[in-house]
Every structure is written in structure tokens, then in C-alpha cells.
């Protein structure tokens, strides 16, 4: 769910920057900490096993196939965004900053 929302936001930013005459070269890279999400996006065989695939998940897969978005794994410990979303210890907060 969060992967599809992040993809929609990234596409909005790509469109916005294109309208401001900033050419978008290559795919936008999104870092996520869910290896399961990455495997579902890259391997469509798994989609047959799931009951709740929504239109937004197909949209994400189409964008990856069109090379507009790519996903890369980033472990939870290395995510800088955790500083904004979770209560983390002081030492970890300083590392993220």
C-alpha cells in the first residue's frame, strides 16, 4: 500500500519537474525496506497467489516495466525516513541527521 502511494507521489513530482523544464533522465529510484514488496513488483508469478491485487498495484508494475520507477532495497536500520516516522533512540537520530 505504501509502495503504491510513494509511486504516485514520485510520478507527480516527475510530471511537475517536467513541466518546469527539468528533463527527467532515467528512472526514479525509490528505496523501500520490504523485500516482499520488491519481489511482488518484479515477479508477476506471485500475483496469481494473492486475492487482493488492486488496480494501483498493476499501475506500479506498469511503471517499473516502462523503466520510469525502480525500487531498491534499503534495510530498516539504514532508512533516514525512520527519524520522521518512529520514536528512535537519541544515538540513532543523530546518525540519521
Secondary structure, 3 states (H helix, E strand, C coil): CHHHHHHHHHHHHHHHHHHCCCCCCCCEEEEECCHHHHHHHHCHHHHHHCCCCCHHHHHHHHHHHCCCEEEEECCHHHCCCHHHHCCCCHHHHHHHC
